[in-house]
């Protein structure tokens, strides 16, 4: 494949990368029904240079730099009701500069597998100032982790939350012309893991 070497006038750097980001956002709808979707894709090819001072990592992938990341979502807003579905994909990456694939006995080094996460959020305006929100994060209960830690609370993998449910109730008030609050602000949040 093509080689990408950095341009530097005073010395050769030890790291180079090629990256690409694509984002698409669209909105459409009629009357009291609005739709919104978004999609972003990121490509990153970050590698240590072939002239890096540490010989055994020359040309290897930079740790904690997944090559592909996709984020997308679709939202429908209809008068006082909103539903949003989001999807996230993060490609596998390495946790160390040596690009260790198999986990070590202490779990400090090794690949970080790719993962996919789906989230769903519902929102309903109950009164002019009162809104009820509810949702599920990590709908498929995907087991994944995003990093390995050597310190607290490690050593080892740092697992992400499994499926979680949440609900919140909020009231938002406005100031009237006289400068006094027309309602009491209220916020209640419950999360079930």
Order of alpha helices (4+ residues) and beta strands (2+ residues): beta-beta-beta-beta-beta-beta-beta-beta-beta-beta-beta-beta
